[in-house]
């Protein structure tokens, strides 16, 4: 898979993640110049904090879906690594996990990762591919608990995910930013 193929594959998912993460804000000021006179037009919404709070509350109800979508795109970053190395994997994320594990010493990690250390952070330190894959599978099978702020996933008596709303949003933002850094070539 090339960076261009990667973007084509996840483009819609990235758009959805971006839309869900966007909070409303007042439009930027419009500046018009007429000769030596500058006119600045400000639009100020009196209820902007209320709108932002409403969006945050709505978004919090979507946390399992946001996590699932962000994790799907996260996993595709590693499929791109396999493509950089000249390898492929089956359609399942478990196939990607097995191919990465079997070829870890020979992987070409850039893009999407800066170097081996950055790759390791995303593969097993800051995020853990295996656990995030298991969490996603459990959520897809409706086997999780969610109270509006905490997403808890237990698989075979093992906690594979225990994230707050902020953790899920931060993960989705990180995935979105990482994907934006990959140039289409």
trRosetta pair geometry for C-beta under 8 A, 3 or more apart (Angstrom, degrees):
i j d omega theta_ij theta_ji phi_ij phi_ji
1 5 4.7 -132 -159 90 77 127
1 6 5.6 96 151 -62 116 82
1 9 7.5 -25 -151 -13 132 145
1 79 5.7 40 20 135 150 93
1 80 5.3 -91 94 -105 116 54
1 82 7.3 54 23 75 101 85
1 83 3.3 -121 42 -60 62 155
2 5 4.7 97 49 8 75 101
2 6 6.9 -128 98 -7 40 87
2 83 6.4 -127 -51 148 34 137
2 185 6.6 -117 175 72 110 86
3 6 5.3 -51 -147 32 34 118
3 7 6.5 32 156 -18 66 102
3 80 6.9 59 -91 -150 55 127
3 111 5.8 46 -88 62 120 132
3 182 5.0 -163 -143 164 111 105
3 183 6.2 39 145 84 157 47
3 184 5.6 -165 119 -117 103 35
3 185 5.1 68 49 19 123 87
4 7 5.9 -52 -150 35 32 108
4 8 6.4 32 151 -18 64 106
4 184 4.5 75 -96 -160 76 88
4 185 6.2 -121 -34 58 98 42
5 8 5.5 -53 -147 37 34 113
5 9 6.2 37 153 -23 65 107
5 83 7.4 -158 67 -147 130 167
6 9 5.7 -60 -152 34 28 113
6 10 6.4 -13 166 13 65 110
6 76 6.4 141 -148 150 90 110
6 77 7.9 68 -156 -102 135 43
6 79 7.6 160 -108 88 97 98
6 80 4.7 16 -88 -89 139 120
6 83 7.7 -154 -57 38 104 151
6 112 7.9 -165 171 -59 167 116
6 179 7.9 -153 141 -141 112 91
6 182 6.5 -42 91 129 140 152
7 10 6.7 -76 -137 53 26 84
7 11 5.7 55 163 -69 66 93
7 179 7.6 133 -102 180 74 98
7 182 7.1 -166 -61 99 98 112
7 184 5.3 -54 13 -88 153 104
8 11 6.0 -22 -137 -18 23 119
9 76 6.3 -172 108 -153 130 144
10 13 4.7 -61 -164 48 73 117
10 14 5.5 77 136 -29 91 100
10 72 8.0 168 -120 118 104 92
10 73 5.0 99 -151 -123 136 95
10 76 5.4 175 -60 79 130 162
10 179 6.5 -108 104 -138 138 143
11 14 5.9 -57 -149 35 27 111
11 15 6.6 28 154 -20 62 105
12 15 5.6 -52 -150 33 34 113
12 16 6.5 34 153 -18 66 103
13 16 5.8 -55 -151 35 32 110
13 17 6.4 32 153 -18 66 106
13 69 5.7 -178 -157 -172 97 97
13 72 6.4 -121 -141 91 152 117
13 73 5.1 179 123 -68 135 112
14 17 5.7 -53 -146 37 33 111
14 18 6.2 34 155 -20 66 106
14 73 6.6 116 -70 -121 75 150
14 176 6.3 128 -148 -126 84 79
14 179 5.6 -136 -104 110 129 153
14 180 8.0 144 -162 -61 135 76
15 18 5.7 -56 -148 37 29 112
15 19 6.3 28 155 -19 65 107
16 19 5.8 -56 -147 36 30 110
16 20 6.3 26 157 -17 65 108
16 69 6.2 -95 98 -170 125 156
17 20 6.0 -60 -147 38 29 108
17 21 6.2 18 159 -12 65 114
17 66 7.2 107 -124 -149 76 80
17 69 5.9 -170 -72 121 94 122
17 70 6.0 106 -116 -82 131 82
17 73 7.0 -60 -32 0 149 154
17 172 5.4 -164 -158 -174 111 106
17 175 7.0 -88 -167 88 164 112
17 176 5.3 -161 118 -78 129 113
18 21 6.0 -66 -145 42 26 105
18 22 6.3 35 157 -36 64 107
18 176 6.1 135 -75 -142 77 137
19 22 5.9 -51 -148 19 30 116
20 59 5.9 128 179 -128 84 103
20 62 6.4 -120 -149 104 129 148
20 66 5.8 -163 130 -102 151 108
20 172 7.5 -61 86 164 117 156
21 59 7.7 101 -97 -142 35 144
21 169 6.6 133 -121 -154 96 89
21 172 6.0 -170 -72 116 124 122
21 173 6.1 141 -146 -80 151 84
21 176 6.9 -106 16 -17 158 162
23 52 4.8 38 -176 -133 121 91
23 55 5.4 154 -129 88 70 144
23 56 7.0 7 -106 -57 114 85
24 48 6.8 -143 108 -145 101 78
24 51 4.8 -50 62 133 139 125
24 52 6.1 -133 54 -76 82 67
24 55 6.1 162 -2 -32 92 148
25 48 6.9 52 -135 -157 40 125
25 52 7.8 47 -77 -80 63 113
26 43 5.7 -177 -172 97 98 82
26 44 5.9 -7 -129 -118 152 40
26 45 5.3 -167 -91 10 94 95
26 48 5.8 -54 -45 -89 92 146
27 30 7.8 8 127 -40 117 92
27 43 5.0 30 49 54 101 131
29 40 5.3 2 173 -173 133 95
29 41 6.3 154 -165 74 75 49
29 42 5.1 -32 -107 -91 99 68
29 43 7.8 174 -102 12 51 70
30 40 7.5 152 77 -158 47 47
30 41 4.4 -13 59 58 97 109
31 38 6.4 -14 -167 -171 97 103
31 39 7.3 153 -157 81 47 54
31 40 5.5 -14 -104 -105 75 73
31 41 7.7 -159 -73 21 30 74
32 38 7.3 154 82 -159 46 54
32 39 4.6 -11 63 60 97 103
32 41 7.2 38 0 -11 105 108
33 37 7.2 154 -157 84 55 49
33 38 5.2 -23 -102 -103 77 73
33 39 7.6 -170 -80 21 28 72
34 37 5.0 -16 68 66 87 100
34 39 6.9 32 3 -10 104 109
44 48 8.0 -87 -175 -22 60 128
45 48 4.4 110 85 -56 106 92
45 51 7.1 -8 130 3 141 141
47 50 4.4 -46 -176 43 88 119
47 51 5.8 96 122 -28 87 93
48 51 5.5 -54 -145 36 34 113
48 52 6.3 34 157 -19 67 104
49 52 5.6 -53 -145 37 33 111
49 53 6.3 35 155 -20 65 105
50 53 5.7 -52 -147 36 32 112
50 54 6.4 34 153 -21 64 105
51 54 5.7 -54 -149 35 31 112
51 55 6.5 30 153 -17 65 104
52 55 5.7 -54 -149 37 32 110
52 56 6.3 34 152 -20 65 106
53 56 5.6 -53 -147 37 32 113
53 57 6.3 31 155 -18 65 105
54 57 5.8 -54 -147 37 30 110
54 58 6.3 30 154 -17 64 107
55 58 5.7 -55 -145 39 31 111
55 59 5.9 32 155 -20 66 109
56 59 5.7 -55 -142 39 28 112
56 60 6.3 35 155 -29 63 103
57 60 5.7 -48 -149 25 30 114
57 61 7.3 31 152 -19 59 98
58 61 6.1 -56 -166 27 35 109
58 62 7.1 22 144 -10 65 109
59 62 5.6 -65 -158 40 41 110
59 63 7.6 77 146 -61 65 70
59 66 7.3 46 -175 -54 86 145
59 169 7.7 57 143 -92 129 115
60 63 5.9 -5 -165 -38 44 109
60 148 5.6 47 138 -177 117 70
60 149 6.5 -15 -165 -85 126 57
60 165 5.1 -25 -125 -123 95 141
61 148 6.7 -19 -87 -124 63 78
62 65 4.8 -59 -173 50 80 113
62 66 5.4 87 124 -31 92 99
63 66 5.4 -53 -137 37 33 113
63 67 6.1 35 162 -20 67 103
63 146 6.4 175 73 -150 114 130
63 151 5.5 -142 131 -58 124 124
63 165 5.7 -100 -92 -117 139 75
63 168 4.9 87 -156 85 98 169
64 67 5.8 -53 -148 36 29 111
64 68 6.3 30 154 -20 64 108
64 139 5.2 180 -166 -155 102 123
64 144 6.4 151 -117 82 124 146
64 146 5.6 -86 -48 -63 112 157
64 151 6.2 160 -81 -125 71 122
65 68 5.6 -53 -145 36 32 113
65 69 6.2 28 159 -15 66 107
66 69 6.1 -59 -147 40 28 107
66 70 6.1 22 158 -13 65 111
66 168 5.7 93 94 155 116 116
66 169 7.3 -4 142 -87 150 57
66 172 5.4 -47 169 -69 103 148
67 70 6.0 -62 -144 42 27 106
67 71 6.0 26 159 -20 66 111
67 135 7.4 -72 153 130 130 119
67 136 7.3 -154 132 -95 92 77
67 139 6.7 172 89 -67 117 172
67 151 6.2 160 -32 159 155 171
67 161 7.8 103 -174 176 149 155
67 163 7.4 144 -102 63 134 143
67 168 4.9 -71 -71 -139 97 111
67 171 7.0 39 -121 80 75 138
67 172 7.4 -101 -89 -58 41 103
68 71 5.9 -56 -144 37 25 109
68 72 6.5 31 154 -25 61 104
68 136 5.5 121 -126 -140 68 88
68 139 5.3 -141 -75 104 109 137
68 140 6.6 124 -132 -65 130 83
69 72 5.7 -50 -152 28 31 114
69 73 6.8 24 154 -11 63 103
69 172 7.6 39 83 -120 94 111
70 73 5.9 -57 -152 40 34 107
70 74 6.1 44 148 -26 67 107
70 168 7.6 152 32 -175 146 73
70 171 5.6 116 129 121 148 95
70 172 4.0 -111 -82 -103 144 73
70 175 4.7 155 -163 28 92 153
70 176 7.7 -61 -121 -37 100 82
71 74 5.1 -48 -143 35 35 121
71 75 6.4 39 156 -22 65 100
71 132 5.2 -168 -134 165 116 107
71 133 7.4 169 171 -86 121 42
71 135 7.2 -153 -100 82 162 101
71 136 4.4 -154 104 -75 150 129
71 171 7.9 6 -67 147 74 131
72 75 6.0 -54 -155 31 28 110
72 76 6.9 29 147 -20 61 104
72 136 7.1 146 -58 -150 70 148
73 76 5.5 -52 -154 31 38 115
73 77 7.3 53 146 -30 63 90
73 175 5.2 108 92 167 115 129
73 176 8.0 46 107 -74 156 53
73 179 6.4 -42 169 -62 125 141
74 77 5.9 -42 -167 12 37 115
74 78 7.9 26 145 -9 60 97
74 122 7.7 -159 -163 -174 98 107
74 127 7.0 -111 -168 158 141 161
74 129 8.0 -166 136 -113 109 76
74 132 6.7 -49 98 136 147 151
74 171 7.7 -31 -66 173 141 100
74 175 5.0 -80 -70 -110 85 124
75 78 6.0 -55 -166 33 45 108
75 79 6.9 49 139 -20 70 101
75 93 4.7 -55 -153 -121 150 113
75 96 6.0 122 -179 68 96 159
75 129 7.2 110 -107 -148 77 97
75 132 7.9 -164 -63 107 93 115
75 133 6.7 91 -92 -91 126 95
76 79 5.0 -45 -149 32 48 118
76 80 6.6 57 149 -24 68 95
77 80 5.6 -50 -160 29 34 116
77 81 7.0 40 142 -21 62 99
77 112 4.7 -80 -154 45 99 153
77 113 7.9 91 165 -43 116 89
77 122 7.0 -65 107 154 144 147
77 175 7.7 -133 -34 -142 131 84
77 178 6.5 -4 -103 129 143 133
77 179 7.4 -113 -81 -80 103 80
78 81 5.1 -37 -151 27 45 118
78 82 6.8 50 148 -19 64 96
78 96 5.3 104 103 167 114 122
78 97 7.9 41 123 -78 155 49
78 100 5.6 -38 -177 -68 121 140
78 123 7.3 105 -98 -102 123 90
78 129 6.6 47 -47 -118 158 141
79 82 5.5 -47 -155 33 38 115
79 83 6.6 41 146 -19 65 102
79 89 6.5 -116 -118 41 84 114
79 96 5.4 -69 -73 -114 80 127
80 83 5.4 -52 -150 36 36 114
80 84 6.4 42 150 -24 66 100
80 111 6.9 -39 143 105 133 81
80 112 5.6 71 86 -22 141 106
80 182 7.4 -38 -176 -135 166 154
81 84 5.6 -49 -150 31 33 115
81 85 6.5 23 153 -12 63 109
81 100 6.9 49 91 -107 129 105
81 107 5.6 10 168 -169 111 118
81 108 7.1 176 -163 79 66 56
81 109 5.5 -2 -129 -119 112 57
81 112 7.1 -80 -58 24 85 86
81 113 7.2 15 -89 8 117 110
81 119 7.2 101 -113 -130 145 121
82 85 5.8 -65 -152 42 32 107
82 87 4.3 -88 -170 84 85 97
82 88 6.3 116 140 -104 123 21
82 89 5.7 -64 -153 -14 174 103
82 96 6.7 -123 -25 -138 141 80
82 99 5.5 31 -112 123 133 134
82 100 6.8 -93 -68 -72 99 75
82 103 7.7 100 -118 62 80 142
82 107 7.9 -53 -85 -128 45 99
83 86 7.7 52 -174 -68 31 18
83 87 7.3 -103 -69 62 24 56
83 88 7.3 47 -86 -90 68 65
84 107 7.6 63 82 -178 108 72
84 108 4.0 -131 132 92 107 107
84 109 7.2 167 80 -73 151 10
84 110 7.4 154 -159 68 160 35
84 111 7.4 -180 -78 57 140 50
85 103 6.4 130 142 141 157 140
85 106 6.4 107 -153 120 125 87
85 107 5.2 -70 -71 -134 140 52
85 108 4.7 169 -78 20 69 89
87 99 5.8 162 146 179 131 123
87 103 6.0 -157 -53 7 164 172
88 99 7.6 -109 107 -128 27 160
89 95 4.1 148 169 133 100 97
89 96 4.6 148 89 -84 162 51
89 98 7.2 144 -137 63 119 85
89 99 4.1 -120 -85 -8 113 147
90 95 3.5 -148 48 -104 90 166
91 95 6.8 76 46 25 31 145
92 95 4.7 108 65 -5 80 99
92 96 7.5 -142 105 -1 51 82
93 96 5.3 -47 -154 33 46 114
93 97 6.3 50 147 -22 70 102
93 133 4.8 -170 123 -131 136 119
93 136 7.5 61 16 70 165 138
94 97 5.4 -50 -147 36 35 116
94 98 6.3 35 154 -18 66 104
94 133 7.0 139 -70 163 63 147
95 98 5.9 -54 -147 38 30 109
95 99 6.3 28 155 -17 64 108
96 99 5.9 -58 -146 39 29 109
96 100 6.3 28 156 -18 65 107
97 100 6.0 -57 -148 36 26 108
97 101 6.3 24 156 -17 63 111
97 129 5.9 170 -107 130 98 123
97 130 6.2 99 -142 -89 139 74
97 133 6.4 -68 -55 -20 136 166
98 101 5.7 -57 -144 39 30 111
98 102 6.1 25 159 -17 65 111
99 102 5.9 -57 -142 39 28 109
99 103 6.2 -10 168 13 64 116
100 103 6.6 -85 -144 54 22 86
100 104 6.3 56 159 -79 66 78
100 107 7.0 24 -144 -85 74 140
100 123 7.1 -163 159 -134 144 125
100 129 7.5 12 65 86 155 172
101 104 6.1 -10 -144 -39 27 110
103 106 5.2 -70 -177 55 85 99
103 107 6.0 111 121 -63 93 82
104 107 6.1 -33 -149 -14 32 118
107 119 7.1 155 105 -169 137 163
109 112 7.8 -71 170 53 67 52
109 113 4.3 -39 157 62 107 115
109 115 6.8 78 80 -174 128 15
109 116 6.2 144 15 -86 152 50
109 118 7.4 155 139 75 134 94
109 119 4.2 -72 -147 -67 148 137
110 113 5.9 -96 -81 76 63 57
110 114 6.4 30 -99 -149 113 16
110 115 7.0 1 -54 -75 119 40
111 181 7.4 -174 -142 115 124 86
111 182 4.6 138 153 -122 148 89
111 183 7.3 168 -37 28 158 68
112 178 5.8 63 168 167 122 102
112 179 7.5 -25 -135 -95 136 45
112 181 7.2 105 -159 82 81 99
112 182 5.0 -45 -109 -76 89 120
113 116 7.8 91 121 -85 131 16
113 118 4.3 170 -172 103 98 108
113 119 4.1 126 110 -69 171 75
113 122 6.4 -140 -94 22 121 134
114 117 7.9 -31 79 64 99 84
114 118 4.2 95 41 -7 89 158
115 118 5.3 99 49 12 62 102
115 119 7.1 -113 107 -4 35 93
116 119 5.4 -52 -147 36 34 116
116 120 6.3 35 155 -21 67 104
117 120 5.7 -51 -148 35 31 111
117 121 6.6 39 150 -24 62 100
118 121 5.6 -47 -153 27 34 116
118 122 6.8 19 154 -6 63 106
119 122 6.1 -69 -155 44 30 101
119 123 5.7 22 155 -18 71 117
120 123 5.5 -58 -130 43 30 109
120 124 6.1 -44 -169 44 67 94
120 125 5.8 50 137 -10 81 115
121 125 4.8 -58 -125 60 46 117
121 126 4.6 27 176 2 85 110
121 127 7.5 60 143 23 61 77
122 125 7.9 2 -8 46 20 81
122 126 6.5 -18 -83 57 40 107
122 127 5.5 3 -155 46 48 113
122 129 7.9 56 138 -58 68 95
122 178 7.7 95 -105 -116 145 159
123 127 7.5 92 13 82 5 84
123 128 7.9 24 139 -130 41 38
123 129 5.5 -28 -156 -20 57 118
124 127 7.9 -31 -57 89 8 51
124 128 5.5 43 -138 -118 48 71
124 129 6.8 -48 -70 10 64 88
124 130 7.9 28 -107 8 85 99
125 128 7.8 135 -2 -73 9 74
127 132 6.0 5 -180 -38 101 142
127 171 7.3 109 -96 -131 121 106
128 131 4.1 40 94 25 117 112
128 132 6.1 155 78 -15 60 88
129 132 6.0 -64 -142 42 24 106
129 133 6.0 27 159 -22 64 109
130 133 5.9 -57 -150 34 24 112
130 134 6.5 22 153 -16 61 107
131 134 5.6 -54 -147 38 34 111
131 135 6.2 36 153 -21 66 104
131 160 4.7 -174 -160 -165 84 86
131 161 6.7 147 155 -61 99 77
132 135 5.5 -49 -144 35 33 114
132 136 6.4 37 154 -21 64 103
132 160 8.0 -175 -66 158 22 102
132 161 7.2 85 -108 -81 52 118
133 136 5.8 -53 -149 35 30 111
133 137 6.5 31 152 -19 63 105
134 137 5.7 -53 -150 35 32 113
134 138 6.5 30 154 -18 65 105
134 153 7.6 155 118 131 82 128
134 155 5.0 -111 167 18 116 166
134 160 4.6 -105 97 -157 118 160
135 138 5.8 -57 -151 37 31 109
135 139 6.3 30 153 -18 66 106
135 144 7.7 66 -165 -98 76 126
135 153 4.3 121 -135 72 83 158
135 155 7.5 -124 -80 -24 47 124
135 160 4.7 -162 -65 115 84 110
135 161 3.7 60 -114 -23 141 134
136 139 5.7 -56 -147 37 32 110
136 140 6.3 32 154 -19 66 106
137 140 5.7 -56 -149 36 30 112
137 141 6.4 14 156 -5 65 110
137 155 7.8 57 77 -103 106 141
138 141 5.8 -66 -148 48 31 101
138 143 4.4 -90 -169 79 84 99
138 144 5.6 113 126 -59 104 92
138 153 4.8 132 81 -162 140 113
138 154 7.6 168 -160 62 161 33
138 155 5.3 -124 -66 -76 134 104
138 160 7.0 138 2 53 142 134
139 142 7.5 36 -177 -80 34 25
139 143 7.4 -104 -70 56 22 59
139 144 5.0 4 -96 -19 69 144
139 153 6.4 -62 -52 -98 86 131
143 153 7.4 80 108 -145 75 83
143 154 8.0 -100 149 64 96 66
143 155 7.6 91 115 -92 127 74
144 151 6.6 -2 169 -170 129 80
144 152 6.5 158 -171 83 78 51
144 153 4.5 -34 -114 -95 102 80
144 154 7.9 147 -117 18 54 62
144 161 7.9 -18 -129 70 119 116
145 150 7.9 6 109 104 90 92
145 151 7.9 161 86 -155 52 38
145 152 4.6 -10 61 63 95 105
145 153 7.9 -173 25 -75 63 40
146 150 7.1 -169 -138 88 49 50
146 151 5.2 1 -105 -108 93 67
146 152 7.3 -171 -72 26 48 70
147 150 5.4 16 38 45 104 88
148 165 7.8 -22 141 -63 50 124
149 164 6.1 -16 161 -155 82 79
149 165 5.0 -70 -146 -23 59 111
150 162 7.1 -3 -174 -168 104 71
150 163 7.3 165 -153 88 59 38
150 164 5.7 -38 -99 -105 69 56
150 165 7.6 -75 -64 -30 35 71
151 161 6.4 -29 117 130 97 114
151 162 7.6 179 88 -141 57 28
151 163 5.1 -9 57 63 101 87
151 164 7.8 166 17 -106 78 7
151 165 7.8 115 -17 -76 97 49
151 167 8.0 -132 39 73 107 112
151 168 6.0 75 8 -61 140 130
152 159 7.1 -54 -162 -138 88 102
152 161 7.0 173 -146 96 28 72
152 162 5.2 19 -113 -111 77 75
153 159 7.3 112 80 -159 53 58
153 160 5.2 -54 103 65 103 92
153 161 4.1 32 36 47 110 102
153 162 7.7 -141 31 -60 62 53
154 157 6.7 5 173 -123 111 17
154 158 6.6 157 -159 74 70 32
154 159 5.4 -40 -100 -94 79 54
154 160 6.9 146 -120 10 24 81
155 158 5.8 -31 70 63 69 88
155 160 4.9 13 16 -16 111 132
159 162 5.4 0 177 -35 127 114
163 167 3.6 -131 -163 90 100 135
163 168 5.3 121 124 -51 131 78
163 171 7.4 -25 -152 -14 158 134
164 167 4.8 106 49 1 68 100
164 168 7.4 -132 97 -2 40 85
165 168 5.9 -56 -153 36 33 110
165 169 6.3 29 153 -15 67 109
166 169 5.8 -56 -144 41 31 109
166 170 6.0 34 156 -21 66 109
167 170 5.7 -55 -144 38 27 112
167 171 6.3 30 155 -20 63 106
168 171 5.7 -54 -151 35 29 113
168 172 6.4 27 153 -16 64 106
169 172 5.7 -55 -147 38 32 110
169 173 6.2 32 153 -18 66 107
170 173 5.7 -54 -146 38 30 112
170 174 6.3 33 154 -22 64 106
171 174 5.7 -54 -148 34 29 112
171 175 6.4 29 155 -18 64 105
172 175 5.8 -53 -148 36 31 111
172 176 6.3 33 153 -19 64 108
173 176 5.6 -55 -147 38 31 113
173 177 6.2 30 156 -17 66 107
174 177 5.8 -55 -145 39 29 109
174 178 6.2 30 155 -21 64 107
175 178 5.8 -55 -147 36 29 112
175 179 6.4 27 156 -17 64 107
176 179 6.0 -59 -150 36 28 108
176 180 6.5 28 153 -20 63 106
177 180 5.7 -55 -149 34 32 112
177 181 6.6 33 153 -24 64 105
178 181 5.8 -57 -156 30 32 112
178 182 7.3 33 149 -25 62 99
179 182 5.9 -49 -159 21 40 111
